[in-house]
Amino acid sequence: MDSPVLSRNNVKVFGRGTQPMLFAHGFGCDQNMWRFVTPAFADDYRIVLFDYVGSGKSELAAYDLERYATLNGYASDVLDVSHALELQNVIFVGHSVSSMVGVLAANREPGLFERLILIGPSPRYINDAPAYVGGFERSDIEGLLETMEKNYIGWANFLAPVIMKNPDHPELTSELVTSFCSTDPVVARRFAEATFFADNRSDLAAVEVPSLIMQCSDDMIAPAAVGEYVSRELRGSTLRHLRATGHCPHMSHPKETVAVMREYLRSPVDGAQSVARIR
Amino acid sequence: MRADRCRPALDPLLDLAPCGFISFLDDGCVCAANRTLLEMLGYSPDEVLDKHIELILAVGSRIFYQTHFFPLLRLHGRADEIFLLLRSKSGEDVAVLANAIRRERRGEWMTDAVLLRLVERRKFEDALLDAKHVAEQAVAAAEDANRAKSDFLAMMSHELRTPLNAIGGYVQLLEMGVHGPITPAQAEALGRVTRSQQHLLRLINDILNLARIESGRIDYDLQTISLNDIVMATLPMIEPQIAVKGLRYDVDVPLGLKAAADREKLEQILLNLLSNATKFTHEGGSLHIEGALVPDREDLVELRVGDTGVGIPGDRLELVFAPFVQVESSHAARVEGTGLGLSISRDLARGMGGDLTAESTLGVGSTFTIRLRRG
């Protein structure tokens, strides 16, 4: 339990259950993004939270430009954390880019995972005309990189610690916290590039672990057509459309998110697994 | 339906404000926008109200909204000084700085944001970022060039050593009379060939060493080492030259003084310093070797090599550590060497977590100080 990975990835474990739910945050944030949904599962599962190296309160010194140049490096973080805690039958919950990180991890060690819950997955964000519509052109991503760069420039206090005045969490009022979204500018850019220039379409077909695809309404980052593409390619997957709009239902619509996840977790895993076995 | 849900009545004063104002729900639905913002973007109220906030954002900023801005609002309750690119109705980019706060109003969580238009400031930011990129590229190009140079030097040094070793070997065979007896004149000539060959080999080894250090291909085996031992092991190697020039020397290194160092590399540095001191000190001069703890720094030790030599002009003192530099002095004829010794020595000292520095007075002498972590 005292593996260096636990401090490297700022791993947090809680909950009264035994089966682990491993929550992997998306690009731009850290494990704090899960705090509106994890309490709903803490009675029945062992909740494992972590920050990717370079995000949140991970150890920046452990950041390696080579390792994290592609999503495979992030998948290694997922596997490292799972090994450090000796997890088994993992329910992996990944938001956005972490959906593909989960896919990569599951392909490397299928036996480790029982199910994958993928929130807003996209195997490729950039259009690949004529057959594939990811939703973005390369120039759009350049626009994101420019916006990020402007926000990481010195005088914006984007990176500065802020006094927390959070009306929905009065117990946290006035606590001095570092911005949850703060990451080193170089790391953030690298993560953005690894995310938005990735093409993981060919990894989907290899997945043997059953999965849930949670597709939001009006999600411009992972449009409905992408969700359908993922559900076609990912055998043994269940596609659920949410009423929640946007790209972060676990933050904007936590109740619906929890309900859909619960319903999926109650469904027998055998049915889904047999789909995988038949192939 | 949405309209009932949010549409806050805007204070008419907000329409007169010199900055944009917008309110939106967690799902992005716009509830209010002041006239300044609508005019900035060329929209009528109906074209924006009840629509998603993404409508007025450039694509890059839409992604940023989903990945950074909204999470910040949701987790912190506010977001300050966020740069966003808005998209006007006619498709133009409008740069703004956003300050936003999320709070509950009439049972709905709503974000109120003030959008300050950036015109001049954006130009300055662009210029700054451009300058930063140019500088980063220049640094990367220089590093590439230096690495290429090191690789080239390493390769060339290897290539040169092979024939030089062959020359040395065959001269030895001739001297031994393997190919028949040689005359005293021939023996003397062969001796000159050998000395030149050995000199050339030393220079090439120096170059190879520098190239290895610069390309990071050197491992350091740090151990606790007695500085007195190092001095006593190194001095005999240089004593013949000291004796030839008739120099005096004294050693003052406390027996218990220990450093964390790589023995071989420390010996190399010390030999280089002693050899320089001998080379640049006139006959009858003296050398002084001294070891001590660093005052006020209990974790550091120093080993100093002082001489009463020609000295180095103050403005050239740092230059002696640059590769391929040999400081010319009117007091001394140019001395043989690659000018790599001190550069290599400093790199080695730094590689062991220490440093090598120099002090000098022209015509009086120089002192070189190796600083190391205490062992």
Contacts between the chains, C-beta under 8 A, distances in Angstrom:
chain1	res1	chain2	res2	distance
A	26	B	67	7.0
A	27	B	67	5.6
A	28	B	64	8.0
A	28	B	67	3.3
A	28	B	68	4.6
A	28	B	71	6.3
A	29	B	67	7.3
A	29	B	68	7.7
A	29	B	71	4.7
A	29	B	75	7.7
A	32	B	75	5.5
A	33	B	71	5.9
A	33	B	75	7.0
A	35	B	75	7.9
A	96	B	67	7.6
A	136	B	59	7.1
A	136	B	63	7.9
A	140	B	59	4.1
A	140	B	60	6.0
A	140	B	63	7.4
A	141	B	60	7.4
A	141	B	63	7.8
A	142	B	60	7.2
A	143	B	58	5.9
A	143	B	59	5.5
A	143	B	60	2.4
A	143	B	61	7.2
A	143	B	63	8.0
A	143	B	85	7.0
A	144	B	59	7.8
A	144	B	60	4.0
A	144	B	61	7.8
A	144	B	63	4.5
A	144	B	64	5.9
A	145	B	60	7.4
A	146	B	60	6.1
A	146	B	85	7.8
A	147	B	58	7.9
A	147	B	60	4.8
A	147	B	61	5.1
A	147	B	63	7.9
A	147	B	64	4.5
A	147	B	83	6.3
A	147	B	84	6.9
A	147	B	85	6.2
A	148	B	64	6.6
A	148	B	68	7.7
A	149	B	129	6.2
A	150	B	83	3.8
A	150	B	125	6.2
A	150	B	129	7.8
A	151	B	64	7.4
A	151	B	68	7.3
A	151	B	82	6.1
A	151	B	83	5.0
A	153	B	83	7.9
A	153	B	125	6.3
A	153	B	128	7.4
A	153	B	129	7.2
A	155	B	81	7.5
A	156	B	81	4.5
A	156	B	82	7.1
A	156	B	83	6.3
A	156	B	97	7.9
A	157	B	80	5.4
A	157	B	81	5.3
A	158	B	80	7.6
A	158	B	81	6.6
A	158	B	82	6.5
A	162	B	76	5.9
A	162	B	78	7.3
A	162	B	80	7.3
A	164	B	76	6.4
A	164	B	77	7.3
A	165	B	77	5.8
A	165	B	78	6.9
A	166	B	75	7.8
A	166	B	76	6.5
A	166	B	77	4.1
A	167	B	77	6.0
A	167	B	102	7.9
A	167	B	103	5.5
A	167	B	104	6.2
A	168	B	77	7.4
A	168	B	104	7.6
A	168	B	109	7.7
A	177	B	76	7.8
A	179	B	72	7.0
A	179	B	76	7.1
A	180	B	71	6.9
A	180	B	72	7.2
A	180	B	75	4.8
A	180	B	76	6.9
A	181	B	68	5.1
A	181	B	71	6.0
A	181	B	72	5.3
A	181	B	75	7.8
A	196	B	63	7.8
A	218	B	28	7.9
A	218	B	52	6.6
A	220	B	54	6.0
A	220	B	62	5.7
A	220	B	63	7.8
A	220	B	66	7.1
A	221	B	63	6.2
A	221	B	66	5.4
A	221	B	67	7.7
A	244	B	27	7.6
A	245	B	27	4.5
A	245	B	28	6.4
A	245	B	52	7.5
A	246	B	27	6.2
A	246	B	28	5.9
A	246	B	66	6.4
A	246	B	70	7.1
A	247	B	66	4.1
A	247	B	67	7.6
A	248	B	66	6.6
A	248	B	70	6.2
A	248	B	71	6.4
A	248	B	74	7.5
A	251	B	70	7.1
A	251	B	71	6.3
A	251	B	74	4.5
A	251	B	75	7.6
A	252	B	26	4.7
A	252	B	27	6.1
A	252	B	70	7.2
A	252	B	74	7.1
A	253	B	26	7.9
A	253	B	27	7.7
